[in-house]
Amino acid sequence: EAYDFVAGYTILNDVTARALQNQDKQKGLPWSRSKGFDTFCPIGPYLIPKGCVEDPHNLELKVEVNGEVRQKANTNTMLFQIPKLIEYLSKHMTLFAGDIIATGTPEGVGPLQSGDTVDVRIADWGVLRNRIV
């Protein structure tokens, strides 16, 4: 039933300022600051309709930084499947049409530097490309 509420899928780069996150963790503060800068959650380039994705839990995912592969995985390695995320979140908050749920990331995250170019790909959905400033 959870899939009845999914319109489609896209690529999302959940950027985190790790140094700030670590500072805030040590002080017992929320992590919102480390994830909340204006450019920290790019999404796209397309919304892939749900009906065009046979199995969202079996898609190849790749992240490159300056052409170097940093992450290469399959969505079947994600900690939580989409129905479980929707079920859990809907018990604790109101979900509305158009809400975006980030599913997490596989192993391989690392630091980024000013000037880096990050390319994120899932299946044949295009490339989400961002330059770090």
Buried (B, 14 or more C-beta within 10 A) or exposed (E): EEEEBBEEBBBBBBBBBEEBBEEBEEEEEEBEEBBEEEEEBBBBEEBBEBEEBEEBBEBEBBBBBEEEEBBBBEBEEBEEBBBEBBEEEEEEEEEEEEEEEEBEBBEEBEEBEEEBEBBBBBBEBBBBBBEBE
